[in-house]
Amino acid sequence: MLFDTWLTSRAAIALLDGALAGSGLDAEDFAVYSVLRQSGEISPGDLARWMSAPATTVSSHVKRLVARGHVRQVPHPDDRRSYRITLTDAGREVHDTAGRHFRSALTAVEQALPRPAGEVQQALRDLHTAIGAAGAGDKR
């Protein structure tokens, strides 16, 4: 099951990278921009948890997005040592463009599913939860 999940992940990334080509974003960027769009602002720690990535990876990612002019860092309202990340107008614009390409890929996948998309999504959420629980119990 875990190997099938890995294969599915790779296939999804390849599909999205292809669909998003020319939009200025790849699959990972689009996912991060989507989280930023939905949250409005997010702390680097929350983004790291969402991405299941180390803080150093998130920091590098954020620096790249700031350099593009698509993300800005704003002071954290409760922690003067930290900051929050938010999309700029340019970031929202590129996300909108990429979103049109994303929706085409999503529609094609949903039409090819042998069962309702909601059922598949729930199964994936359940699998994600189980993987997280297994990982939490595997602290050596």
C-alpha contacts under 8 A as a table, 3 or more apart, distances in Angstrom:
res1	aa1	res2	aa2	distance
1	M	4	D	5.05
1	M	5	T	6.18
2	L	5	T	4.93
2	L	6	W	6.23
3	F	6	W	4.98
3	F	7	L	6.21
4	D	7	L	5.03
4	D	8	T	6.05
5	T	8	T	5.03
5	T	9	S	6.05
6	W	9	S	5.05
6	W	10	R	6.24
7	L	10	R	5.16
7	L	11	A	6.18
8	T	11	A	5.07
8	T	12	A	6.05
9	S	12	A	5.12
9	S	13	I	6.18
10	R	13	I	5.18
10	R	14	A	6.18
11	A	14	A	5.11
11	A	15	L	6.12
12	A	15	L	5.10
12	A	16	L	6.09
13	I	16	L	5.14
13	I	17	D	5.87
13	I	27	A	5.84
13	I	28	E	7.92
14	A	17	D	5.12
14	A	18	G	6.13
15	L	18	G	5.24
15	L	19	A	6.12
15	L	105	A	7.39
16	L	19	A	4.89
16	L	20	L	5.82
16	L	26	D	7.17
16	L	27	A	5.35
16	L	102	F	6.82
16	L	105	A	7.02
17	D	20	L	5.19
17	D	21	A	5.96
17	D	26	D	5.07
17	D	27	A	5.24
18	G	21	A	5.23
19	A	101	H	5.73
19	A	102	F	6.46
19	A	104	S	7.90
19	A	105	A	6.42
20	L	23	S	5.42
20	L	24	G	7.48
20	L	25	L	6.30
20	L	26	D	6.01
20	L	27	A	7.18
20	L	98	A	5.91
20	L	101	H	5.73
20	L	102	F	6.59
21	A	24	G	6.95
21	A	25	L	7.18
21	A	26	D	6.99
22	G	25	L	7.69
23	S	94	V	6.95
23	S	97	T	6.34
23	S	98	A	5.22
23	S	101	H	7.91
24	G	94	V	6.97
24	G	98	A	7.55
25	L	28	E	7.91
25	L	29	D	5.52
25	L	30	F	5.90
25	L	94	V	7.74
25	L	95	H	7.91
25	L	98	A	6.82
26	D	29	D	5.29
26	D	30	F	6.05
27	A	30	F	5.14
27	A	31	A	6.27
28	E	31	A	5.14
28	E	32	V	6.33
29	D	32	V	5.15
29	D	33	Y	6.04
30	F	33	Y	5.09
30	F	34	S	5.98
30	F	95	H	6.82
30	F	98	A	7.26
31	A	34	S	5.04
31	A	35	V	6.33
32	V	35	V	5.15
32	V	36	L	6.23
33	Y	36	L	5.01
33	Y	37	R	5.94
33	Y	87	L	7.27
33	Y	91	G	7.51
33	Y	92	R	7.90
33	Y	95	H	6.52
34	S	37	R	4.95
34	S	38	Q	6.11
34	S	95	H	7.41
35	V	38	Q	5.14
35	V	39	S	5.99
36	L	39	S	5.19
36	L	40	G	5.59
36	L	41	E	6.16
36	L	42	I	6.71
36	L	85	I	7.45
36	L	86	T	6.00
36	L	87	L	6.31
37	R	40	G	5.45
37	R	86	T	7.75
37	R	87	L	6.76
37	R	92	R	7.30
39	S	42	I	6.36
40	G	86	T	6.01
40	G	87	L	7.50
41	E	84	R	5.84
41	E	85	I	5.31
41	E	86	T	4.72
41	E	87	L	7.88
42	I	46	D	6.38
42	I	47	L	6.52
42	I	84	R	5.17
42	I	85	I	5.29
42	I	86	T	6.84
43	S	46	D	5.23
43	S	47	L	6.23
43	S	76	H	7.72
43	S	82	S	7.83
43	S	83	Y	6.29
43	S	84	R	4.39
43	S	85	I	6.08
44	P	47	L	5.00
44	P	48	A	6.03
44	P	55	A	7.25
44	P	58	V	6.77
44	P	59	S	7.30
44	P	83	Y	7.49
44	P	84	R	6.66
44	P	85	I	7.08
45	G	48	A	5.01
45	G	49	R	6.28
45	G	55	A	6.78
46	D	49	R	5.09
46	D	50	W	6.13
47	L	50	W	4.98
47	L	51	M	6.04
47	L	58	V	7.22
48	A	51	M	5.11
48	A	52	S	5.81
48	A	53	A	5.09
48	A	54	P	6.09
48	A	55	A	5.76
48	A	58	V	5.86
49	R	52	S	4.95
49	R	53	A	6.57
50	W	53	A	7.81
53	A	57	T	6.31
53	A	58	V	6.78
54	P	57	T	5.40
54	P	58	V	6.58
55	A	58	V	5.08
55	A	59	S	6.04
56	T	59	S	5.00
56	T	60	S	6.25
57	T	60	S	5.24
57	T	61	H	6.18
58	V	61	H	4.95
58	V	62	V	6.01
59	S	62	V	5.14
59	S	63	K	6.20
60	S	63	K	5.17
60	S	64	R	6.36
61	H	64	R	5.23
61	H	65	L	6.37
62	V	65	L	5.08
62	V	66	V	6.05
62	V	71	V	7.47
63	K	66	V	5.10
63	K	67	A	6.13
64	R	67	A	5.11
64	R	68	R	6.41
65	L	68	R	5.06
65	L	69	G	6.49
65	L	70	H	5.62
65	L	71	V	5.53
66	V	69	G	5.05
66	V	70	H	5.89
66	V	71	V	4.76
66	V	72	R	5.72
66	V	73	Q	7.85
67	A	70	H	7.67
68	R	71	V	7.60
69	G	72	R	7.31
69	G	88	T	7.08
69	G	90	A	6.84
69	G	91	G	7.14
70	H	87	L	5.77
70	H	88	T	5.18
70	H	89	D	7.31
70	H	90	A	5.41
70	H	91	G	3.82
70	H	92	R	7.51
71	V	85	I	6.66
71	V	86	T	5.57
71	V	87	L	4.42
71	V	88	T	5.26
71	V	91	G	6.32
72	R	85	I	5.87
72	R	86	T	5.59
72	R	87	L	6.34
72	R	88	T	6.38
73	Q	83	Y	6.08
73	Q	84	R	5.61
73	Q	85	I	4.76
73	Q	86	T	6.52
74	V	83	Y	5.45
74	V	84	R	5.23
74	V	85	I	6.30
74	V	86	T	7.48
75	P	79	D	7.96
75	P	80	R	6.76
75	P	82	S	6.62
75	P	83	Y	4.42
75	P	84	R	6.13
76	H	79	D	5.35
76	H	80	R	6.12
76	H	81	R	7.74
76	H	82	S	5.52
76	H	83	Y	4.25
76	H	84	R	5.40
77	P	80	R	7.16
79	D	82	S	5.50
79	D	83	Y	7.58
80	R	83	Y	7.51
87	L	90	A	7.73
87	L	91	G	5.25
87	L	92	R	6.18
88	T	91	G	4.94
88	T	92	R	6.27
89	D	92	R	5.11
89	D	93	E	6.16
90	A	93	E	5.02
90	A	94	V	6.28
91	G	94	V	5.30
91	G	95	H	6.08
92	R	95	H	4.97
92	R	96	D	6.09
93	E	96	D	5.10
93	E	97	T	6.40
94	V	97	T	5.10
94	V	98	A	6.12
95	H	98	A	5.03
95	H	99	G	5.82
96	D	99	G	4.95
96	D	100	R	6.67
97	T	100	R	5.61
97	T	101	H	7.12
98	A	101	H	5.24
98	A	102	F	6.14
99	G	102	F	4.80
99	G	103	R	6.02
100	R	103	R	5.28
100	R	104	S	6.62
101	H	104	S	5.36
101	H	105	A	6.68
102	F	105	A	5.25
102	F	106	L	6.14
103	R	106	L	4.94
103	R	107	T	6.00
104	S	107	T	5.24
104	S	108	A	6.33
105	A	108	A	5.18
105	A	109	V	6.30
106	L	109	V	5.18
106	L	110	E	6.09
107	T	110	E	5.12
107	T	111	Q	6.11
108	A	111	Q	5.27
108	A	112	A	6.41
109	V	112	A	5.14
109	V	113	L	6.42
110	E	113	L	5.30
110	E	116	P	7.90
110	E	117	A	6.05
113	L	116	P	6.98
113	L	117	A	7.01
115	R	119	E	6.99
115	R	120	V	7.20
116	P	119	E	5.51
116	P	120	V	6.70
117	A	120	V	5.13
117	A	121	Q	6.09
118	G	121	Q	5.04
118	G	122	Q	6.14
119	E	122	Q	5.16
119	E	123	A	6.25
120	V	123	A	5.09
120	V	124	L	6.21
121	Q	124	L	5.04
121	Q	125	R	6.17
122	Q	125	R	5.01
122	Q	126	D	6.11
123	A	126	D	5.03
123	A	127	L	6.15
124	L	127	L	4.97
124	L	128	H	6.08
125	R	128	H	4.99
125	R	129	T	6.16
126	D	129	T	5.12
126	D	130	A	6.21
127	L	130	A	5.03
127	L	131	I	6.12
128	H	131	I	5.15
128	H	132	G	6.15
129	T	132	G	5.08
129	T	133	A	6.14
130	A	133	A	5.03
130	A	134	A	6.08
131	I	134	A	5.06
131	I	135	G	6.06
132	G	135	G	5.03
132	G	136	A	6.07
133	A	136	A	5.06
133	A	137	G	6.27
134	A	137	G	5.20
134	A	138	D	6.26
135	G	138	D	5.02
135	G	139	K	7.14
136	A	139	K	6.21
